[in-house]
Amino acid sequence: MERAMTESWRDEARAAETGRRTIWFWSPAFIAIGALAIIGGIQAPIGWIHWSGLICGGALTLWGFIYGTAIYMRTVDEQERDANLWGCYVGMCAYLLLFAITALLDYVGRPIPYAPYVVFFTTMMTVLAVFAWKRFR
Amino acid sequence: MRNRLKVLRAERDWSQADLADRLLVSRQAVNQIETGKYDPSLPLAFRIGRLFGMRIEEIFDDGAGND
């Protein structure tokens, strides 16, 4: 009886994991196809191909993000959600600190060159580092 | 929070992945609960209790003792 129950649990868990993996494939696929359509639309001369590429590509990309987020929020477990919360919180603090430093330097007449990519990557790397630490330590 | 999850799991000869499958959480979550790095939510603690057929306080110890 216990053996049968064990196999049932395992089958159910494996089926759920397979389903999650299948669904996870489609979110990046939607985003990639949408991005390609947008790039194609930008490069095409102004006309119906240009606009349909931009509109359809934008819609596909947006759908990919929404679909992926919905699936992620449905399948993530509470420990990973906790790690995400900490990662995003510390990342936001890092972003605010960067903003405060640049604003202060600007205020005192020593502005530093604005580097959006530095701010973006610093914030994202902070989020990823804290998430990984909380998730896998 | 200290707990007996590792002992209970070992008594049944389950791996962390086996227990994670039964609780429908990740193996990392089981590992962190066992090592006391993560305290499970109340619903998950109830699921753990039901799985082992025990009360929550028989598995988890918050160190406060009995008042």
N, CA and C atoms of all chains as a GROMACS GRO file, in nm:
protein
  612
    1MET      N    1   0.084  -0.121   0.000
    1MET     CA    2   0.000   0.000   0.000
    1MET      C    3   0.087   0.126   0.000
    2GLU      N    4   0.187   0.122   0.093
    2GLU     CA    5   0.275   0.239   0.102
    2GLU      C    6   0.358   0.254  -0.025
    3ARG      N    7   0.397   0.138  -0.081
    3ARG     CA    8   0.477   0.138  -0.204
    3ARG      C    9   0.396   0.202  -0.317
    4ALA      N   10   0.269   0.159  -0.327
    4ALA     CA   11   0.181   0.213  -0.432
    4ALA      C   12   0.164   0.363  -0.414
    5MET      N   13   0.149   0.405  -0.288
    5MET     CA   14   0.132   0.548  -0.261
    5MET      C   15   0.258   0.625  -0.300
    6THR      N   16   0.374   0.564  -0.268
    6THR     CA   17   0.501   0.628  -0.301
    6THR      C   18   0.515   0.649  -0.451
    7GLU      N   19   0.485   0.544  -0.528
    7GLU     CA   20   0.496   0.557  -0.673
    7GLU      C   21   0.399   0.660  -0.726
    8SER      N   22   0.279   0.666  -0.667
    8SER     CA   23   0.180   0.764  -0.709
    8SER      C   24   0.232   0.906  -0.689
    9TRP      N   25   0.292   0.929  -0.570
    9TRP     CA   26   0.349   1.061  -0.541
    9TRP      C   27   0.456   1.096  -0.644
   10ARG      N   28   0.543   0.997  -0.670
   10ARG     CA   29   0.654   1.022  -0.760
   10ARG      C   30   0.605   1.052  -0.902
   11ASP      N   31   0.509   0.971  -0.947
   11ASP     CA   32   0.455   0.992  -1.082
   11ASP      C   33   0.391   1.130  -1.094
   12GLU      N   34   0.317   1.167  -0.989
   12GLU     CA   35   0.250   1.297  -0.991
   12GLU      C   36   0.352   1.410  -0.996
   13ALA      N   37   0.457   1.396  -0.915
   13ALA     CA   38   0.560   1.501  -0.912
   13ALA      C   39   0.635   1.509  -1.044
   14ARG      N   40   0.665   1.392  -1.102
   14ARG     CA   41   0.737   1.392  -1.230
   14ARG      C   42   0.651   1.449  -1.341
   15ALA      N   43   0.522   1.415  -1.340
   15ALA     CA   44   0.432   1.469  -1.442
   15ALA      C   45   0.423   1.620  -1.431
   16ALA      N   46   0.417   1.670  -1.306
   16ALA     CA   47   0.410   1.815  -1.285
   16ALA      C   48   0.538   1.882  -1.335
   17GLU      N   49   0.653   1.819  -1.306
   17GLU     CA   50   0.781   1.875  -1.348
   17GLU      C   51   0.792   1.876  -1.500
   18THR      N   52   0.749   1.767  -1.564
   18THR     CA   53   0.751   1.762  -1.711
   18THR      C   54   0.662   1.871  -1.769
   19GLY      N   55   0.544   1.887  -1.710
   19GLY     CA   56   0.452   1.992  -1.756
   19GLY      C   57   0.513   2.129  -1.743
   20ARG      N   58   0.579   2.153  -1.628
   20ARG     CA   59   0.643   2.284  -1.606
   20ARG      C   60   0.751   2.309  -1.711
   21ARG      N   61   0.831   2.206  -1.738
   21ARG     CA   62   0.940   2.224  -1.836
   21ARG      C   63   0.883   2.253  -1.975
   22THR      N   64   0.776   2.182  -2.011
   22THR     CA   65   0.714   2.204  -2.142
   22THR      C   66   0.662   2.347  -2.153
   23ILE      N   67   0.596   2.390  -2.048
   23ILE     CA   68   0.539   2.524  -2.050
   23ILE      C   69   0.650   2.629  -2.050
   24TRP      N   70   0.758   2.603  -1.972
   24TRP     CA   71   0.870   2.697  -1.968
   24TRP      C   72   0.932   2.718  -2.105
   25PHE      N   73   0.926   2.616  -2.191
   25PHE     CA   74   0.983   2.628  -2.324
   25PHE      C   75   0.910   2.735  -2.404
   26TRP      N   76   0.777   2.744  -2.385
   26TRP     CA   77   0.699   2.832  -2.470
   26TRP      C   78   0.716   2.979  -2.437
   27SER      N   79   0.742   3.012  -2.312
   27SER     CA   80   0.758   3.153  -2.277
   27SER      C   81   0.879   3.216  -2.348
   28PRO      N   82   1.000   3.157  -2.337
   28PRO     CA   83   1.114   3.212  -2.412
   28PRO      C   84   1.091   3.206  -2.563
   29ALA      N   85   1.017   3.101  -2.609
   29ALA     CA   86   0.991   3.090  -2.753
   29ALA      C   87   0.906   3.208  -2.802
   30PHE      N   88   0.802   3.242  -2.726
   30PHE     CA   89   0.717   3.357  -2.762
   30PHE      C   90   0.802   3.485  -2.766
   31ILE      N   91   0.886   3.502  -2.664
   31ILE     CA   92   0.968   3.625  -2.655
   31ILE      C   93   1.067   3.631  -2.771
   32ALA      N   94   1.130   3.518  -2.803
   32ALA     CA   95   1.228   3.516  -2.912
   32ALA      C   96   1.162   3.545  -3.046
   33ILE      N   97   1.049   3.479  -3.073
   33ILE     CA   98   0.978   3.501  -3.200
   33ILE      C   99   0.931   3.646  -3.209
   34GLY      N  100   0.878   3.697  -3.096
   34GLY     CA  101   0.833   3.837  -3.093
   34GLY      C  102   0.947   3.933  -3.119
   35ALA      N  103   1.064   3.906  -3.058
   35ALA     CA  104   1.179   3.995  -3.078
   35ALA      C  105   1.224   3.993  -3.224
   36LEU      N  106   1.224   3.874  -3.284
   36LEU     CA  107   1.261   3.863  -3.425
   36LEU      C  108   1.162   3.941  -3.513
   37ALA      N  109   1.033   3.931  -3.482
   37ALA     CA  110   0.932   4.004  -3.559
   37ALA      C  111   0.951   4.154  -3.546
   38ILE      N  112   0.986   4.200  -3.424
   38ILE     CA  113   1.010   4.343  -3.402
   38ILE      C  114   1.130   4.389  -3.484
   39ILE      N  115   1.240   4.312  -3.478
   39ILE     CA  116   1.360   4.349  -3.554
   39ILE      C  117   1.330   4.353  -3.704
   40GLY      N  118   1.255   4.250  -3.752
   40GLY     CA  119   1.216   4.248  -3.892
   40GLY      C  120   1.131   4.368  -3.929
   41GLY      N  121   1.038   4.403  -3.839
   41GLY     CA  122   0.951   4.518  -3.863
   41GLY      C  123   1.028   4.648  -3.869
   42ILE      N  124   1.127   4.663  -3.780
   42ILE     CA  125   1.208   4.786  -3.778
   42ILE      C  126   1.287   4.801  -3.909
   43GLN      N  127   1.339   4.687  -3.957
   43GLN     CA  128   1.423   4.693  -4.077
   43GLN      C  129   1.342   4.706  -4.206
   44ALA      N  130   1.215   4.670  -4.202
   44ALA     CA  131   1.131   4.679  -4.322
   44ALA      C  132   1.095   4.825  -4.350
   45PRO      N  133   1.075   4.861  -4.475
   45PRO     CA  134   1.031   4.997  -4.507
   45PRO      C  135   0.892   5.023  -4.451
   46ILE      N  136   0.865   5.153  -4.425
   46ILE     CA  137   0.735   5.188  -4.367
   46ILE      C  138   0.624   5.134  -4.455
   47GLY      N  139   0.536   5.057  -4.394
   47GLY     CA  140   0.428   4.993  -4.469
   47GLY      C  141   0.363   4.890  -4.379
   48TRP      N  142   0.283   4.805  -4.437
   48TRP     CA  143   0.210   4.710  -4.353
   48TRP      C  144   0.302   4.606  -4.290
   49ILE      N  145   0.412   4.570  -4.358
   49ILE     CA  146   0.506   4.473  -4.299
   49ILE      C  147   0.574   4.536  -4.176
   50HIS      N  148   0.613   4.663  -4.190
   50HIS     CA  149   0.677   4.736  -4.080
   50HIS      C  150   0.585   4.737  -3.957
   51TRP      N  151   0.460   4.782  -3.979
   51TRP     CA  152   0.370   4.799  -3.864
   51TRP      C  153   0.321   4.666  -3.809
   52SER      N  154   0.294   4.570  -3.898
   52SER     CA  155   0.247   4.440  -3.847
   52SER      C  156   0.360   4.369  -3.772
   53GLY      N  157   0.485   4.387  -3.818
   53GLY     CA  158   0.598   4.329  -3.745
   53GLY      C  159   0.610   4.386  -3.606
   54LEU      N  160   0.598   4.519  -3.597
   54LEU     CA  161   0.609   4.585  -3.466
   54LEU      C  162   0.493   4.546  -3.374
   55ILE      N  163   0.372   4.550  -3.428
   55ILE     CA  164   0.254   4.523  -3.343
   55ILE      C  165   0.248   4.376  -3.303
   56CYS      N  166   0.262   4.286  -3.401
   56CYS     CA  167   0.255   4.142  -3.370
   56CYS      C  168   0.374   4.099  -3.283
   57GLY      N  169   0.492   4.151  -3.316
   57GLY     CA  170   0.611   4.118  -3.237
   57GLY      C  171   0.598   4.169  -3.094
   58GLY      N  172   0.550   4.292  -3.079
   58GLY     CA  173   0.531   4.348  -2.945
   58GLY      C  174   0.430   4.267  -2.866
   59ALA      N  175   0.321   4.229  -2.933
   59ALA     CA  176   0.217   4.152  -2.864
   59ALA      C  177   0.270   4.015  -2.822
   60LEU      N  178   0.346   3.949  -2.912
   60LEU     CA  179   0.402   3.817  -2.880
   60LEU      C  180   0.500   3.826  -2.763
   61THR      N  181   0.586   3.928  -2.766
   61THR     CA  182   0.684   3.946  -2.658
   61THR      C  183   0.614   3.970  -2.524
   62LEU      N  184   0.514   4.060  -2.528
   62LEU     CA  185   0.439   4.090  -2.405
   62LEU      C  186   0.370   3.964  -2.353
   63TRP      N  187   0.310   3.888  -2.446
   63TRP     CA  188   0.242   3.764  -2.406
   63TRP      C  189   0.341   3.665  -2.346
   64GLY      N  190   0.461   3.656  -2.404
   64GLY     CA  191   0.564   3.567  -2.351
   64GLY      C  192   0.599   3.602  -2.208
   65PHE      N  193   0.614   3.732  -2.180
   65PHE     CA  194   0.646   3.775  -2.043
   65PHE      C  195   0.531   3.746  -1.947
   66ILE      N  196   0.408   3.779  -1.989
   66ILE     CA  197   0.292   3.757  -1.902
   66ILE      C  198   0.273   3.607  -1.876
   67TYR      N  199   0.281   3.528  -1.982
   67TYR     CA  200   0.264   3.382  -1.973
   67TYR      C  201   0.371   3.322  -1.881
   68GLY      N  202   0.496   3.361  -1.905
   68GLY     CA  203   0.606   3.309  -1.823
   68GLY      C  204   0.592   3.348  -1.677
   69THR      N  205   0.552   3.474  -1.652
   69THR     CA  206   0.536   3.520  -1.514
   69THR      C  207   0.423   3.442  -1.445
   70ALA      N  208   0.312   3.424  -1.517
   70ALA     CA  209   0.197   3.352  -1.458
   70ALA      C  210   0.236   3.209  -1.424
   71ILE      N  211   0.306   3.142  -1.516
   71ILE     CA  212   0.347   3.004  -1.491
   71ILE      C  213   0.445   2.997  -1.375
   72TYR      N  214   0.539   3.093  -1.374
   72TYR     CA  215   0.639   3.095  -1.267
   72TYR      C  216   0.571   3.112  -1.130
   73MET      N  217   0.478   3.207  -1.122
   73MET     CA  218   0.414   3.233  -0.994
   73MET      C  219   0.327   3.115  -0.950
   74ARG      N  220   0.276   3.037  -1.046
   74ARG     CA  221   0.194   2.921  -1.011
   74ARG      C  222   0.278   2.802  -0.967
   75THR      N  223   0.401   2.792  -1.020
   75THR     CA  224   0.479   2.670  -0.995
   75THR      C  225   0.590   2.690  -0.892
   76VAL      N  226   0.625   2.815  -0.860
   76VAL     CA  227   0.737   2.839  -0.768
   76VAL      C  228   0.700   2.794  -0.626
   77ASP      N  229   0.797   2.742  -0.552
   77ASP     CA  230   0.766   2.705  -0.414
   77ASP      C  231   0.801   2.821  -0.320
   78GLU      N  232   0.759   2.808  -0.195
   78GLU     CA  233   0.766   2.922  -0.103
   78GLU      C  234   0.910   2.963  -0.071
   79GLN      N  235   1.001   2.866  -0.071
   79GLN     CA  236   1.140   2.902  -0.041
   79GLN      C  237   1.201   2.984  -0.154
   80GLU      N  238   1.166   2.950  -0.278
   80GLU     CA  239   1.217   3.027  -0.392
   80GLU      C  240   1.153   3.166  -0.395
   81ARG      N  241   1.024   3.173  -0.358
   81ARG     CA  242   0.957   3.303  -0.351
   81ARG      C  243   1.024   3.392  -0.246
   82ASP      N  244   1.063   3.331  -0.135
   82ASP     CA  245   1.133   3.405  -0.030
   82ASP      C  246   1.268   3.456  -0.080
   83ALA      N  247   1.340   3.369  -0.154
   83ALA     CA  248   1.470   3.410  -0.211
   83ALA      C  249   1.450   3.524  -0.311
   84ASN      N  250   1.342   3.515  -0.390
   84ASN     CA  251   1.312   3.622  -0.485
   84ASN      C  252   1.283   3.753  -0.414
   85LEU      N  253   1.207   3.744  -0.306
   85LEU     CA  254   1.172   3.864  -0.230
   85LEU      C  255   1.298   3.934  -0.179
   86TRP      N  256   1.390   3.855  -0.122
   86TRP     CA  257   1.513   3.912  -0.069
   86TRP      C  258   1.600   3.971  -0.181
   87GLY      N  259   1.609   3.895  -0.293
   87GLY     CA  260   1.690   3.943  -0.406
   87GLY      C  261   1.638   4.076  -0.458
   88CYS      N  262   1.507   4.085  -0.476
   88CYS     CA  263   1.449   4.209  -0.529
   88CYS      C  264   1.463   4.323  -0.429
   89TYR      N  265   1.448   4.294  -0.301
   89TYR     CA  266   1.459   4.398  -0.199
   89TYR      C  267   1.600   4.457  -0.194
   90VAL      N  268   1.700   4.368  -0.189
   90VAL     CA  269   1.839   4.416  -0.183
   90VAL      C  270   1.876   4.485  -0.314
   91GLY      N  271   1.826   4.432  -0.427
   91GLY     CA  272   1.851   4.496  -0.556
   91GLY      C  273   1.794   4.637  -0.561
   92MET      N  274   1.674   4.653  -0.506
   92MET     CA  275   1.614   4.787  -0.502
   92MET      C  276   1.697   4.881  -0.414
   93CYS      N  277   1.746   4.829  -0.301
   93CYS     CA  278   1.831   4.911  -0.213
   93CYS      C  279   1.959   4.952  -0.288
   94ALA      N  280   2.018   4.860  -0.363
   94ALA     CA  281   2.140   4.890  -0.439
   94ALA      C  282   2.111   4.998  -0.543
   95TYR      N  283   1.996   4.986  -0.609
   95TYR     CA  284   1.959   5.086  -0.709
   95TYR      C  285   1.940   5.223  -0.644
   96LEU      N  286   1.871   5.227  -0.530
   96LEU     CA  287   1.850   5.354  -0.460
   96LEU      C  288   1.982   5.415  -0.414
   97LEU      N  289   2.075   5.330  -0.369
   97LEU     CA  290   2.206   5.377  -0.325
   97LEU      C  291   2.282   5.439  -0.442
   98LEU      N  292   2.280   5.370  -0.557
   98LEU     CA  293   2.345   5.425  -0.677
   98LEU      C  294   2.284   5.559  -0.716
   99PHE      N  295   2.152   5.563  -0.710
   99PHE     CA  296   2.082   5.687  -0.746
   99PHE      C  297   2.120   5.800  -0.649
  100ALA      N  298   2.124   5.769  -0.520
  100ALA     CA  299   2.156   5.871  -0.419
  100ALA      C  300   2.299   5.922  -0.439
  101ILE      N  301   2.392   5.831  -0.468
  101ILE     CA  302   2.532   5.871  -0.487
  101ILE      C  303   2.546   5.962  -0.608
  102THR      N  304   2.486   5.922  -0.720
  102THR     CA  305   2.497   6.004  -0.842
  102THR      C  306   2.428   6.139  -0.824
  103ALA      N  307   2.312   6.137  -0.757
  103ALA     CA  308   2.239   6.262  -0.735
  103ALA      C  309   2.317   6.355  -0.643
  104LEU      N  310   2.380   6.297  -0.539
  104LEU     CA  311   2.458   6.377  -0.444
  104LEU      C  312   2.581   6.439  -0.512
  105LEU      N  313   2.650   6.357  -0.592
  105LEU     CA  314   2.768   6.408  -0.664
  105LEU      C  315   2.727   6.519  -0.761
  106ASP      N  316   2.614   6.500  -0.823
  106ASP     CA  317   2.563   6.602  -0.915
  106ASP      C  318   2.531   6.731  -0.838
  107TYR      N  319   2.474   6.714  -0.718
  107TYR     CA  320   2.433   6.829  -0.636
  107TYR      C  321   2.553   6.910  -0.589
  108VAL      N  322   2.663   6.841  -0.556
  108VAL     CA  323   2.782   6.911  -0.505
  108VAL      C  324   2.873   6.959  -0.619
  109GLY      N  325   2.826   6.946  -0.742
  109GLY     CA  326   2.902   6.997  -0.855
  109GLY      C  327   3.010   6.905  -0.906
  110ARG      N  328   3.004   6.777  -0.871
  110ARG     CA  329   3.100   6.680  -0.923
  110ARG      C  330   3.025   6.566  -0.993
  111PRO      N  331   2.955   6.598  -1.099
  111PRO     CA  332   2.875   6.495  -1.165
  111PRO      C  333   2.963   6.389  -1.231
  112ILE      N  334   2.917   6.266  -1.222
  112ILE     CA  335   2.987   6.157  -1.291
  112ILE      C  336   2.910   6.126  -1.420
  113PRO      N  337   2.980   6.077  -1.522
  113PRO     CA  338   2.911   6.046  -1.648
  113PRO      C  339   2.799   5.945  -1.623
  114TYR      N  340   2.680   5.974  -1.677
  114TYR     CA  341   2.567   5.885  -1.658
  114TYR      C  342   2.589   5.756  -1.738
  115ALA      N  343   2.585   5.645  -1.670
  115ALA     CA  344   2.610   5.516  -1.736
  115ALA      C  345   2.493   5.422  -1.705
  116PRO      N  346   2.389   5.427  -1.788
  116PRO     CA  347   2.269   5.345  -1.759
  116PRO      C  348   2.298   5.196  -1.753
  117TYR      N  349   2.392   5.149  -1.836
  117TYR     CA  350   2.422   5.005  -1.835
  117TYR      C  351   2.490   4.962  -1.705
  118VAL      N  352   2.572   5.052  -1.650
  118VAL     CA  353   2.638   5.020  -1.522
  118VAL      C  354   2.533   5.008  -1.413
  119VAL      N  355   2.439   5.102  -1.412
  119VAL     CA  356   2.332   5.099  -1.311
  119VAL      C  357   2.249   4.972  -1.329
  120PHE      N  358   2.211   4.943  -1.453
  120PHE     CA  359   2.129   4.826  -1.481
  120PHE      C  360   2.198   4.696  -1.439
  121PHE      N  361   2.322   4.678  -1.482
  121PHE     CA  362   2.391   4.552  -1.454
  121PHE      C  363   2.427   4.540  -1.305
  122THR      N  364   2.459   4.652  -1.241
  122THR     CA  365   2.486   4.645  -1.097
  122THR      C  366   2.361   4.600  -1.022
  123THR      N  367   2.248   4.660  -1.060
  123THR     CA  368   2.122   4.622  -0.994
  123THR      C  369   2.089   4.475  -1.019
  124MET      N  370   2.098   4.432  -1.146
  124MET     CA  371   2.061   4.295  -1.179
  124MET      C  372   2.156   4.193  -1.116
  125MET      N  373   2.285   4.225  -1.114
  125MET     CA  374   2.381   4.132  -1.054
  125MET      C  375   2.358   4.122  -0.904
  126THR      N  376   2.321   4.234  -0.842
  126THR     CA  377   2.290   4.230  -0.698
  126THR      C  378   2.170   4.139  -0.673
  127VAL      N  379   2.065   4.157  -0.754
  127VAL     CA  380   1.945   4.073  -0.739
  127VAL      C  381   1.981   3.925  -0.756
  128LEU      N  382   2.056   3.895  -0.861
  128LEU     CA  383   2.092   3.755  -0.888
  128LEU      C  384   2.179   3.696  -0.778
  129ALA      N  385   2.275   3.776  -0.729
  129ALA     CA  386   2.367   3.726  -0.626
  129ALA      C  387   2.291   3.694  -0.497
  130VAL      N  388   2.204   3.785  -0.455
  130VAL     CA  389   2.128   3.762  -0.331
  130VAL      C  390   2.030   3.646  -0.349
  131PHE      N  391   1.965   3.641  -0.466
  131PHE     CA  392   1.872   3.531  -0.493
  131PHE      C  393   1.945   3.396  -0.485
  132ALA      N  394   2.060   3.388  -0.553
  132ALA     CA  395   2.136   3.262  -0.555
  132ALA      C  396   2.182   3.224  -0.415
  133TRP      N  397   2.224   3.323  -0.337
  133TRP     CA  398   2.270   3.294  -0.202
  133TRP      C  399   2.155   3.241  -0.116
  134LYS      N  400   2.039   3.307  -0.123
  134LYS     CA  401   1.926   3.263  -0.042
  134LYS      C  402   1.870   3.128  -0.090
  135ARG      N  403   1.878   3.106  -0.219
  135ARG     CA  404   1.818   2.985  -0.276
  135ARG      C  405   1.905   2.862  -0.259
  136PHE      N  406   2.036   2.878  -0.276
  136PHE     CA  407   2.123   2.759  -0.284
  136PHE      C  408   2.226   2.749  -0.173
  137ARG      N  409   2.224   2.836  -0.074
  137ARG     CA  410   2.330   2.831   0.030
  137ARG      C  411   2.323   2.701   0.106
  138MET      N  412   1.504   2.735   1.314
  138MET     CA  413   1.422   2.647   1.396
  138MET      C  414   1.470   2.503   1.381
  139ARG      N  415   1.491   2.436   1.495
  139ARG     CA  416   1.538   2.297   1.489
  139ARG      C  417   1.422   2.204   1.452
  140ASN      N  418   1.457   2.095   1.386
  140ASN     CA  419   1.351   2.001   1.348
  140ASN      C  420   1.409   1.860   1.331
  141ARG      N  421   1.318   1.763   1.321
  141ARG     CA  422   1.357   1.621   1.309
  141ARG      C  423   1.336   1.569   1.168
  142LEU      N  424   1.328   1.660   1.074
  142LEU     CA  425   1.292   1.620   0.938
  142LEU      C  426   1.394   1.521   0.880
  143LYS      N  427   1.522   1.549   0.903
  143LYS     CA  428   1.627   1.464   0.845
  143LYS      C  429   1.618   1.321   0.902
  144VAL      N  430   1.592   1.313   1.034
  144VAL     CA  431   1.581   1.182   1.099
  144VAL      C  432   1.459   1.107   1.047
  145LEU      N  433   1.347   1.177   1.040
  145LEU     CA  434   1.222   1.113   0.994
  145LEU      C  435   1.237   1.066   0.849
  146ARG      N  436   1.304   1.148   0.770
  146ARG     CA  437   1.327   1.112   0.629
  146ARG      C  438   1.418   0.989   0.621
  147ALA      N  439   1.524   0.989   0.701
  147ALA     CA  440   1.619   0.876   0.698
  147ALA      C  441   1.552   0.747   0.744
  148GLU      N  442   1.462   0.758   0.843
  148GLU     CA  443   1.392   0.638   0.892
  148GLU      C  444   1.312   0.571   0.781
  149ARG      N  445   1.267   0.652   0.687
  149ARG     CA  446   1.186   0.597   0.575
  149ARG      C  447   1.271   0.571   0.451
  150ASP      N  448   1.401   0.597   0.464
  150ASP     CA  449   1.493   0.574   0.353
  150ASP      C  450   1.456   0.657   0.230
  151TRP      N  451   1.415   0.781   0.257
  151TRP     CA  452   1.381   0.872   0.149
  151TRP      C  453   1.497   0.967   0.124
  152SER      N  454   1.519   1.001  -0.002
  152SER     CA  455   1.617   1.106  -0.033
  152SER      C  456   1.548   1.241  -0.018
  153GLN      N  457   1.628   1.347  -0.022
  153GLN     CA  458   1.568   1.481  -0.016
  153GLN      C  459   1.475   1.504  -0.135
  154ALA      N  460   1.514   1.449  -0.250
  154ALA     CA  461   1.430   1.464  -0.370
  154ALA      C  462   1.297   1.391  -0.352
  155ASP      N  463   1.303   1.272  -0.288
  155ASP     CA  464   1.179   1.196  -0.264
  155ASP      C  465   1.084   1.278  -0.176
  156LEU      N  466   1.141   1.332  -0.068
  156LEU     CA  467   1.057   1.411   0.024
  156LEU      C  468   1.003   1.536  -0.046
  157ALA      N  469   1.088   1.598  -0.126
  157ALA     CA  470   1.045   1.718  -0.200
  157ALA      C  471   0.929   1.685  -0.293
  158ASP      N  472   0.937   1.570  -0.360
  158ASP     CA  473   0.828   1.528  -0.449
  158ASP      C  474   0.698   1.511  -0.371
  159ARG      N  475   0.709   1.450  -0.253
  159ARG     CA  476   0.588   1.426  -0.173
  159ARG      C  477   0.528   1.555  -0.120
  160LEU      N  478   0.612   1.652  -0.092
  160LEU     CA  479   0.563   1.779  -0.037
  160LEU      C  480   0.533   1.880  -0.148
  161LEU      N  481   0.566   1.844  -0.273
  161LEU     CA  482   0.548   1.934  -0.388
  161LEU      C  483   0.625   2.065  -0.370
  162VAL      N  484   0.748   2.053  -0.320
  162VAL     CA  485   0.839   2.168  -0.313
  162VAL      C  486   0.970   2.125  -0.378
  163SER      N  487   1.067   2.217  -0.384
  163SER     CA  488   1.195   2.184  -0.446
  163SER      C  489   1.287   2.113  -0.347
  164ARG      N  490   1.388   2.045  -0.401
  164ARG     CA  491   1.486   1.977  -0.314
  164ARG      C  492   1.562   2.080  -0.230
  165GLN      N  493   1.588   2.198  -0.288
  165GLN     CA  494   1.657   2.304  -0.213
  165GLN      C  495   1.576   2.346  -0.090
  166ALA      N  496   1.443   2.350  -0.106
  166ALA     CA  497   1.358   2.389   0.008
  166ALA      C  498   1.370   2.286   0.120
  167VAL      N  499   1.367   2.157   0.083
  167VAL     CA  500   1.381   2.051   0.184
  167VAL      C  501   1.516   2.062   0.254
  168ASN      N  502   1.621   2.082   0.175
  168ASN     CA  503   1.756   2.094   0.232
  168ASN      C  504   1.764   2.211   0.331
  169GLN      N  505   1.708   2.323   0.294
  169GLN     CA  506   1.718   2.441   0.382
  169GLN      C  507   1.631   2.427   0.507
  170ILE      N  508   1.518   2.357   0.493
  170ILE     CA  509   1.435   2.333   0.612
  170ILE      C  510   1.510   2.239   0.707
  171GLU      N  511   1.568   2.133   0.652
  171GLU     CA  512   1.642   2.036   0.735
  171GLU      C  513   1.758   2.100   0.810
  172THR      N  514   1.828   2.192   0.743
  172THR     CA  515   1.945   2.253   0.806
  172THR      C  516   1.909   2.377   0.887
  173GLY      N  517   1.780   2.407   0.896
  173GLY     CA  518   1.735   2.519   0.979
  173GLY      C  519   1.759   2.655   0.919
  174LYS      N  520   1.790   2.659   0.788
  174LYS     CA  521   1.815   2.788   0.724
  174LYS      C  522   1.685   2.852   0.675
  175TYR      N  523   1.582   2.772   0.666
  175TYR     CA  524   1.453   2.826   0.621
  175TYR      C  525   1.342   2.764   0.705
  176ASP      N  526   1.255   2.849   0.757
  176ASP     CA  527   1.140   2.801   0.834
  176ASP      C  528   1.020   2.790   0.741
  177PRO      N  529   0.957   2.673   0.735
  177PRO     CA  530   0.844   2.656   0.643
  177PRO      C  531   0.724   2.737   0.689
  178SER      N  532   0.638   2.767   0.591
  178SER     CA  533   0.512   2.835   0.624
  178SER      C  534   0.422   2.738   0.702
  179LEU      N  535   0.317   2.790   0.760
  179LEU     CA  536   0.225   2.705   0.836
  179LEU      C  537   0.160   2.599   0.746
  180PRO      N  538   0.111   2.635   0.624
  180PRO     CA  539   0.054   2.529   0.538
  180PRO      C  540   0.154   2.418   0.507
  181LEU      N  541   0.280   2.456   0.480
  181LEU     CA  542   0.380   2.353   0.450
  181LEU      C  543   0.412   2.270   0.574
  182ALA      N  544   0.416   2.334   0.689
  182ALA     CA  545   0.440   2.260   0.814
  182ALA      C  546   0.328   2.159   0.838
  183PHE      N  547   0.204   2.198   0.809
  183PHE     CA  548   0.092   2.104   0.822
  183PHE      C  549   0.107   1.988   0.724
  184ARG      N  550   0.151   2.019   0.600
  184ARG     CA  551   0.169   1.911   0.502
  184ARG      C  552   0.276   1.813   0.550
  185ILE      N  553   0.384   1.867   0.608
  185ILE     CA  554   0.491   1.782   0.660
  185ILE      C  555   0.437   1.694   0.773
  186GLY      N  556   0.360   1.757   0.861
  186GLY     CA  557   0.302   1.681   0.973
  186GLY      C  558   0.212   1.569   0.925
  187ARG      N  559   0.126   1.601   0.827
  187ARG     CA  560   0.035   1.498   0.774
  187ARG      C  561   0.112   1.385   0.706
  188LEU      N  562   0.217   1.421   0.634
  188LEU     CA  563   0.295   1.320   0.561
  188LEU      C  564   0.357   1.219   0.656
  189PHE      N  565   0.406   1.269   0.770
  189PHE     CA  566   0.470   1.178   0.866
  189PHE      C  567   0.373   1.129   0.974
  190GLY      N  568   0.248   1.175   0.968
  190GLY     CA  569   0.149   1.132   1.065
  190GLY      C  570   0.181   1.180   1.205
  191MET      N  571   0.232   1.302   1.215
  191MET     CA  572   0.270   1.358   1.345
  191MET      C  573   0.219   1.501   1.358
  192ARG      N  574   0.218   1.549   1.482
  192ARG     CA  575   0.182   1.690   1.503
  192ARG      C  576   0.303   1.778   1.470
  193ILE      N  577   0.276   1.904   1.439
  193ILE     CA  578   0.384   1.996   1.399
  193ILE      C  579   0.489   2.007   1.509
  194GLU      N  580   0.442   2.018   1.634
  194GLU     CA  581   0.538   2.037   1.744
  194GLU      C  582   0.618   1.911   1.774
  195GLU      N  583   0.576   1.797   1.718
  195GLU     CA  584   0.656   1.676   1.733
  195GLU      C  585   0.771   1.673   1.631
  196ILE      N  586   0.762   1.759   1.531
  196ILE     CA  587   0.865   1.764   1.426
  196ILE      C  588   0.953   1.888   1.443
  197PHE      N  589   0.889   2.001   1.473
  197PHE     CA  590   0.962   2.128   1.482
  197PHE      C  591   0.971   2.174   1.627
  198ASP      N  592   1.084   2.235   1.660
  198ASP     CA  593   1.106   2.287   1.795
  198ASP      C  594   1.155   2.430   1.784
  199ASP      N  595   1.075   2.524   1.834
  199ASP     CA  596   1.114   2.664   1.824
  199ASP      C  597   1.200   2.708   1.942
  200GLY      N  598   1.227   2.614   2.033
  200GLY     CA  599   1.316   2.644   2.144
  200GLY      C  600   1.250   2.717   2.259
  201ALA      N  601   1.118   2.744   2.245
  201ALA     CA  602   1.050   2.819   2.350
  201ALA      C  603   1.008   2.728   2.465
  202GLY      N  604   1.001   2.596   2.442
  202GLY     CA  605   0.961   2.503   2.546
  202GLY      C  606   0.812   2.513   2.573
  203ASN      N  607   0.767   2.433   2.669
  203ASN     CA  608   0.624   2.432   2.704
  203ASN      C  609   0.600   2.530   2.817
  204ASP      N  610   0.504   2.621   2.793
  204ASP     CA  611   0.469   2.717   2.899
  204ASP      C  612   0.362   2.660   2.991
   0.00000   0.00000   0.00000
